[in-house]
């Protein structure tokens, strides 16, 4: 396990950050990525689908999900993250969805299988969504950061999605833990912003065991049989 310390060579304002980070072992260690230690593994609290790894900071109502999906052949590389973000907004019956920005396609030479590097796109959006099974009158305004890493040689789309609350509805279950109204900026609390947490998770994403993507293993993973 590797612990990453804050960058104390950064400007004075940034040196207030006390968000220590550590490498997380995902999917039985086949994948690793680095996150702040304040993010708890949700599978220690409740059941999580086998194709997902979910980490949460309940004190800030922030979360990050890493999931493995069947490769979407009908979705082109250009704008793929934006497509998945829009699809997520539809799935969660979000209101007021706004696409803030999305990137072009970037190759990731360090994430390569059989000499074919992965490609990645990212997108950022904002929407109003409810927690769990709460009704629409309890919607929070949330900013989402999504990266789509396309592992074509193993027919897998990896999604890394980070949720950052912007405005907490008084009727939301989140209000009891973080309070209603505007969310307190991360830096003000001495933490990395969710944008920085997201960038860290994406930039440190590493596949240690490609056999995770063997067809038999993937079939079990996508069907929840692992």
N, C-alpha and C positions, 0 to 999 in steps of 0.2 A: 504494500500500500504506500502510495506516494502522497506527501502533503505539500501543497503549494502555498507559499507565503505571499502576502500582499507585496506589491512593488513599492518599496520604500524610497526608490529613486524618483518617484512620481512627484508632481507639484504638491505644494503644501496642503491644498484642499483635499487632494486624493489620499494623502497619508493618514487621514482620519479613518480610512477603511480598515476594519478588523475582521473581514470575512475570510477566514482560513478555508482552504480548499483541499480536497483529497480525491484521489482516483477511485472511481466506483467500478466494481465488477458486475457486468450486466449479462443476463442470459447465461448464467453459470460460469462466467468468466470468459466466454467466447468473445465478448466485446468489452472495452473499457472506455470510460469518459470521466472527465474531472468536473466536480461540482463543489460548491461551498458545503461545509459540514453541517450547516444549519438545515439543509434539505434532508428530510427523513424518507427512508424507503417505505412507501405506503403498503407494500406487501407484508410488512411486519405488523400492520394494523388490521388490514382486511384483504380479501382475495383480489388479485389483479389478473386480468387476462394474460395468458402465457406469451402472447406476441407483444406485450407491453412491459416497460419498466417505468414506474411512476414515482416521482420524488416531490415532496411537498414541504413547505415552510408554513405551518398553520398559524404562526404568530403574525405573518404578513399576508396570508391567503395567496401565496405564490406557488406555482407548481411547474414542473417540467416533465414531459412525457417523451419517451423514446420508444418507437414502435416499428415493427417489421411488417410490411404489407406485400402481397403479391404485386409483381411489377405491372403497372398500368401501361400496356402497350399503346393504348389509344391516346395517351397524354404525351405530347411532345416535350423535349427537354426545355425548350424556351418557355418560361412562364409556368413550369410545373409546380413550383412552390405556391404560386398565386392560385393555381387551379385547386390544389389540395386545401388551401386556406379558405377559398370560397366554398368548397365542398363541406368543410368542417362547419362553417357558418350555417349552411343549409341544414346539415345534420342536427345541429344544436338549436335550430329554429331561432337564430339570432335576429335581432332587430337593429336597424341603423348601421349595417355593415359598411365600413369604409376601408378601402385598400390604401394604405399610407405610402408604401413603397415596395418594390420588388427588384431583385437583382437579375443580371444576366447569367449565362451558364459559365461555370468555372470548373475546370478539370482538377481532380485531387490526385496527383501522382503518388502520394503516400498511402492512398487507399486503392490498391490495385490487385486484381485477381486475373491470372493468366494474361498478364501484360496489358490488360484493359483497365485504365484508371476510372474510378467513379467520377461522376459529374454532380455538381451541387448547385441548387438555386435557393434563394431565400425570399421571404415575403413578410411584411409587417402589416397588420390590420387592426382595426378597432371595432368593437361590437358590443351590444347589450345582450347578455345571456344570464339565465338563471342557474343556480347551483342545484345539482342533483335533480330531484323531482319537484322542485319548487315551481310555482306558477310565474307567469310573465310579469305580474305586478311586483315581483321580488328581484327583477333583473339588475345585475351589476354591469357597469361599463368596464370593459376589460380590453387591454391591448395584448395581441397575440403575435409572437415571433415564431415563424415556421421555416425550417430547413428541410429540403428534400434531397437526400443523398441517393443517387440512382446507381445501384449495383447491378448492372445489366447482365454480367456474366453469370450471376447467380439468381437472376430473375426476381430481384427484391427492390422495393422502394422503402427506404428508411426515412421516417419522419421524426424530427426533433421539434417539439412544440413547447413553447414557454408561455405561461399565462401571468400577466401582470395586472392586478386590479388598479383602476384609475379612480372610480367612484363607487362606493359601497352603498347599496340600497338599505335603508333602515329595516326593511322587511326581510332582507336576506339573512340566511343562517350565518353568513360571514360576519355580520354586524356584531354578533355576540363575542367574537374572538379578536377582531381588529377594529371594531367601532365603525359607525356609519359615517358617510361623508367622503371627502377627498382622502385618498391613501397617502400616508406619510412617505415622502421621497426616501428611497433606499439610502442614499448618501447621508441624509440627515440622521439616519439611525445607525450609521457606521457600516453599511453593507454595500456590496456590489449591486449596481442596478440590474434589473432583469435583462436588459439588453446585453450587459456585460456577462451575466451568467449564461445566457444563450450562446454568445460568441465563444465562451470558454468551452461549453459542452460540445459545440460543433467542431471547434478547432482541435480538440483533444480526442475526438471520436476515433477509435482504433479497433480493427478486427484482429483478434489474436488467434482465432480458430475458425477457419472458413468452412469446416465441416458442419457448422451450425446451419449452413445454407444448403446442405445435402437435401435433395428432394423429399426424402422420407422424414427428415427432421423438420423441414419447413411445413410439410403437410400436417404434422402433429401440432406444430406451433400455431399455424393459422386456424386449426380446428379446435384449439384449446385442450389438446390431449397431452401436452408435455407435463 
